[in-house]
């Protein structure tokens, strides 16, 4: 069994398989915008409870997940009435997830 684990570990290192990271807001980075900027494909951005005044521009990053730690009752994305709360201007794949937020005070651009 020990030899098999060594071979599997070596194979992972040789092929450069990356492991998706969890980026905690505000624990590891100050805000959701910063987390979206540094996120790699298939990373999860985990947001602590609170109200976040944001107008986010979603990056072209496959499989990105933006999730709240405690659900929509305690984690709010507030657009402050400016424009959209989350703007997606370029393609994302079907593994992209936004889950567990109350989204308020935003509207479509130009409205």
PLY file of the C-alpha trace (Angstrom):
ply
format ascii 1.0
element vertex 111
property float x
property float y
property float z
element edge 110
property int vertex1
property int vertex2
end_header
0.00 0.00 0.00
2.84 2.42 0.81
4.43 1.98 -2.62
1.08 2.66 -4.33
0.67 5.94 -2.44
4.17 7.02 -3.45
3.39 6.28 -7.11
0.09 8.18 -6.95
1.76 11.16 -5.27
4.53 11.14 -7.89
1.97 11.02 -10.70
0.12 14.01 -9.28
3.34 16.00 -8.97
4.48 15.13 -12.50
1.15 16.02 -14.10
0.75 19.22 -12.10
-2.81 18.55 -10.97
-3.98 21.64 -9.17
-6.31 21.60 -6.24
-9.05 24.18 -6.03
-8.58 26.67 -3.22
-11.05 28.15 -0.77
-10.66 31.92 -0.46
-12.31 33.32 2.67
-13.82 36.82 2.74
-13.00 38.79 4.83
-10.61 36.36 6.54
-7.96 35.90 3.83
-8.81 38.85 1.60
-10.59 42.10 2.42
-13.45 41.91 -0.03
-15.31 39.91 -2.64
-13.85 42.01 -5.47
-10.30 41.11 -4.44
-11.23 37.44 -4.12
-12.69 37.42 -7.66
-9.48 39.00 -8.96
-7.15 36.38 -7.45
-9.37 33.30 -7.90
-8.24 30.49 -10.18
-10.54 28.11 -12.06
-12.72 25.98 -9.76
-11.84 27.95 -6.61
-14.53 28.66 -4.02
-14.94 32.12 -2.53
-16.56 31.64 0.87
-18.14 34.82 2.27
-18.76 35.42 5.98
-22.11 36.81 7.16
-22.62 40.53 6.69
-23.77 43.16 4.22
-21.39 43.81 1.34
-21.89 46.94 -0.79
-20.69 45.71 -4.17
-20.98 46.12 -7.91
-19.07 43.03 -9.01
-17.70 42.26 -12.46
-17.49 38.49 -12.85
-14.15 37.28 -14.24
-13.73 34.82 -17.11
-12.85 31.94 -14.79
-14.40 28.52 -15.30
-16.04 26.80 -12.36
-15.75 29.68 -9.93
-18.03 29.38 -6.91
-19.19 32.32 -4.81
-20.95 31.03 -1.70
-22.04 32.40 1.65
-21.08 30.65 4.87
-24.43 31.20 6.58
-27.07 31.59 3.86
-29.15 34.42 2.41
-30.68 35.53 5.71
-27.32 36.75 6.99
-25.22 37.38 3.87
-26.35 40.28 1.68
-24.92 41.67 -1.55
-26.18 45.26 -1.83
-25.70 47.23 -5.05
-26.44 50.58 -3.37
-28.84 51.39 -6.22
-25.96 52.17 -8.62
-26.02 49.46 -11.31
-25.99 45.69 -11.23
-24.89 43.78 -8.16
-23.14 41.10 -10.24
-22.28 41.87 -13.86
-21.38 38.99 -16.14
-20.07 40.42 -19.39
-18.27 37.43 -20.86
-18.74 33.70 -21.04
-18.68 31.49 -17.99
-19.25 27.77 -18.01
-22.08 25.78 -16.45
-20.02 24.92 -13.37
-20.10 28.55 -12.20
-22.11 28.97 -8.97
-23.46 31.89 -6.93
-25.28 30.54 -3.88
-26.60 31.63 -0.50
-26.99 35.40 -0.83
-29.74 37.96 -0.66
-29.11 40.27 -3.62
-30.70 43.73 -3.38
-30.59 47.35 -4.54
-29.23 46.67 -7.99
-30.60 46.96 -11.50
-29.57 46.30 -15.06
-27.20 48.83 -16.60
-28.94 51.63 -18.43
-32.16 51.33 -16.43
0 1
1 2
2 3
3 4
4 5
5 6
6 7
7 8
8 9
9 10
10 11
11 12
12 13
13 14
14 15
15 16
16 17
17 18
18 19
19 20
20 21
21 22
22 23
23 24
24 25
25 26
26 27
27 28
28 29
29 30
30 31
31 32
32 33
33 34
34 35
35 36
36 37
37 38
38 39
39 40
40 41
41 42
42 43
43 44
44 45
45 46
46 47
47 48
48 49
49 50
50 51
51 52
52 53
53 54
54 55
55 56
56 57
57 58
58 59
59 60
60 61
61 62
62 63
63 64
64 65
65 66
66 67
67 68
68 69
69 70
70 71
71 72
72 73
73 74
74 75
75 76
76 77
77 78
78 79
79 80
80 81
81 82
82 83
83 84
84 85
85 86
86 87
87 88
88 89
89 90
90 91
91 92
92 93
93 94
94 95
95 96
96 97
97 98
98 99
99 100
100 101
101 102
102 103
103 104
104 105
105 106
106 107
107 108
108 109
109 110
